[in-house]
Amino acid sequence: MKPITYSRTAIKSLRRMPTNISALIVSKIEQYASDPASLANKVTTKLKGREGIRLRVGDWRVIMDDGVILDVLEVGPRGSVYD
């Protein structure tokens, strides 16, 4: 499993949302870190105007940078995470 780091904005977003949603998102991030192929259909690597990858979790989006360490950059609702 890759080590995971969270940015300040990602931590702030996870704390603001309902506990069950944030727990689901964190579990999906950990699942991706342990086995990226398990969520292959939920991950998009090509984002316009932005580096990194996008993980879809229901109506929520997680923007991450996948390298030696998995950096979670941003977590937010579907429409506003890309701004």
Order of alpha helices (4+ residues) and beta strands (2+ residues): beta-alpha-alpha-beta-beta-beta-beta
